[in-house]
Amino acid sequence: MLMRLLKMPLILTLAIFLAACAGEATEPIATATMVATVPPSPVSLPTLVSTPFSLPPGATIAGELLRLSGNAPFTSTPFRLESKTFLRVYWRQASQGKFQLSIVNLDQSQMGTPYGKVTFESTAGPSSFWGDYEFIAGDYVVSVENADGPWEIWIQVINLNK
């Protein structure tokens, strides 16, 4: 009985949070599909492992697209995707302030569409996550819009074997 009473405030808090988040997003946000450990403060960032977290059934790693690291806002040089491509984006960051990571399509006609700007992380404090998203052909940049501590980003191309 005591456990049921203790769970009620948690359920109520979760319901209020979900209701507050029910509005429409103005840009797509990639869902982090797995939470890794949140590093304590202060943090030194170890190299990201080359073994991926679980893949969908039948999927394989087609290759690594790029690795980036830094400790401040950053925009990568453009990279090209020749066709629809499924990417897995890993990140680990130790900012105490806001950290925002996006992949941006350089084709201005795509802005405001699900293919224009995909935000993988927008949070305060250290985090380490990964997310998957399918991108259309085009030229893209990795954008770290906010960062006040070390970060590392690693992107793999995933073959879904459809």
C-alpha positions as CSV (number, residue, x, y, z in Angstrom):
1,M,0.0,0.0,0.0
2,L,2.8,2.4,0.9
3,M,4.5,1.8,-2.5
4,R,1.2,2.6,-4.3
5,L,1.0,5.9,-2.4
6,L,4.6,6.8,-3.3
7,K,4.1,6.1,-7.0
8,M,1.1,8.4,-7.2
9,P,3.1,11.7,-7.1
10,L,5.5,10.4,-9.7
11,I,2.6,9.4,-12.0
12,L,0.9,12.8,-11.5
13,T,4.2,14.6,-12.2
14,L,4.7,12.6,-15.4
15,A,1.2,13.3,-16.6
16,I,1.6,17.0,-16.0
17,F,4.9,17.0,-17.9
18,L,3.5,15.1,-20.8
19,A,0.5,17.5,-21.0
20,A,2.9,20.5,-21.0
21,C,4.9,19.0,-23.9
22,A,1.9,18.1,-26.0
23,G,2.2,21.2,-28.3
24,E,3.5,20.8,-31.9
25,A,7.3,21.2,-32.4
26,T,8.4,23.7,-35.0
27,E,11.2,21.4,-36.2
28,P,11.7,17.6,-36.0
29,I,13.6,16.4,-33.0
30,A,15.3,13.0,-33.4
31,T,14.4,10.7,-30.5
32,A,17.3,9.6,-28.4
33,T,16.8,5.8,-28.5
34,M,19.1,4.9,-25.7
35,V,20.4,6.7,-22.6
36,A,24.0,6.1,-21.7
37,T,25.5,7.2,-18.5
38,V,25.4,10.9,-17.6
39,P,29.0,11.9,-16.8
40,P,29.6,13.5,-13.4
41,S,31.1,17.0,-13.2
42,P,34.0,17.7,-13.9
43,V,34.4,15.4,-16.9
44,S,37.1,14.1,-19.2
45,L,35.7,12.6,-22.3
46,P,37.0,9.2,-23.2
47,T,37.0,8.1,-26.9
48,L,33.6,6.9,-28.1
49,V,33.6,3.1,-28.6
50,S,33.4,1.8,-32.1
51,T,30.9,-0.9,-31.3
52,P,27.3,0.5,-31.8
53,F,24.5,0.1,-29.4
54,S,21.7,-2.3,-30.6
55,L,20.8,-2.1,-34.3
56,P,17.3,-2.9,-35.8
57,P,17.0,-6.5,-36.9
58,G,18.9,-7.0,-40.2
59,A,20.7,-3.7,-40.0
60,T,24.4,-3.3,-40.4
61,I,27.0,-0.6,-40.1
62,A,27.8,0.7,-43.6
63,G,30.6,2.9,-42.3
64,E,31.6,5.9,-40.3
65,L,30.8,9.2,-41.8
66,L,32.7,11.5,-39.4
67,R,34.0,12.2,-35.9
68,L,34.2,15.7,-34.4
69,S,35.3,17.1,-31.1
70,G,35.5,20.5,-29.5
71,N,34.6,22.6,-26.5
72,A,32.7,25.5,-28.0
73,P,30.0,26.2,-30.7
74,F,31.0,24.8,-34.0
75,T,29.8,24.2,-37.6
76,S,31.4,21.5,-39.7
77,T,32.5,21.7,-43.3
78,P,29.7,20.5,-45.5
79,F,29.3,16.8,-46.3
80,R,27.2,15.2,-49.1
81,L,24.7,12.4,-48.9
82,E,24.1,11.0,-52.4
83,S,20.8,9.4,-51.6
84,K,18.4,8.8,-48.7
85,T,20.7,7.7,-45.9
86,F,20.0,6.4,-42.4
87,L,22.4,8.0,-39.9
88,R,23.2,7.1,-36.3
89,V,24.5,10.1,-34.4
90,Y,26.3,9.6,-31.1
91,W,27.3,12.4,-28.8
92,R,28.9,12.9,-25.5
93,Q,29.2,16.4,-24.0
94,A,30.2,17.9,-20.7
95,S,28.7,21.4,-20.9
96,Q,27.2,22.8,-17.7
97,G,25.1,25.3,-19.8
98,K,23.0,24.6,-22.8
99,F,24.2,22.2,-25.5
100,Q,22.5,22.0,-28.8
101,L,23.4,19.6,-31.6
102,S,21.7,19.6,-35.0
103,I,22.3,18.4,-38.6
104,V,21.3,21.1,-41.0
105,N,20.4,20.7,-44.7
106,L,22.1,23.5,-46.7
107,D,19.2,23.6,-49.2
108,Q,17.2,26.6,-48.0
109,S,14.1,25.2,-49.7
110,Q,14.2,22.3,-47.1
111,M,14.0,24.7,-44.1
112,G,10.8,24.1,-42.2
113,T,10.4,20.6,-43.4
114,P,11.4,17.3,-41.6
115,Y,14.6,17.3,-43.8
116,G,15.7,20.9,-43.1
117,K,17.2,20.8,-39.6
118,V,17.2,17.8,-37.3
119,T,18.0,18.6,-33.6
120,F,19.5,15.6,-31.8
121,E,20.2,17.3,-28.4
122,S,19.1,20.5,-26.8
123,T,19.7,20.4,-23.1
124,A,21.6,21.9,-20.2
125,G,24.2,19.9,-18.4
126,P,26.3,16.8,-19.4
127,S,24.7,14.2,-21.5
128,S,25.6,11.1,-23.6
129,F,23.1,9.8,-26.0
130,W,22.5,8.6,-29.6
131,G,19.7,9.0,-32.1
132,D,18.8,7.6,-35.5
133,Y,17.3,9.6,-38.4
134,E,16.8,9.1,-42.2
135,F,18.1,12.0,-44.3
136,I,17.4,12.8,-47.9
137,A,20.1,13.4,-50.5
138,G,21.8,16.7,-50.1
139,D,24.6,18.8,-48.5
140,Y,24.6,19.0,-44.7
141,V,26.6,20.5,-41.8
142,V,26.8,19.4,-38.2
143,S,26.0,22.4,-36.0
144,V,26.8,22.7,-32.3
145,E,25.0,25.9,-31.6
146,N,25.7,26.1,-27.9
147,A,28.5,24.5,-25.8
148,D,30.6,25.6,-22.9
149,G,32.6,22.4,-22.3
150,P,34.1,19.5,-24.2
151,W,32.0,17.5,-26.6
152,E,32.5,14.6,-29.1
153,I,30.2,13.6,-32.0
154,W,30.4,10.4,-34.0
155,I,28.2,9.6,-37.0
156,Q,27.7,6.2,-38.7
157,V,25.9,5.3,-41.8
158,I,23.4,2.4,-41.1
159,N,22.3,0.0,-43.8
160,L,18.8,-1.2,-43.0
161,N,18.8,-4.1,-45.5
162,K,15.2,-3.5,-46.5
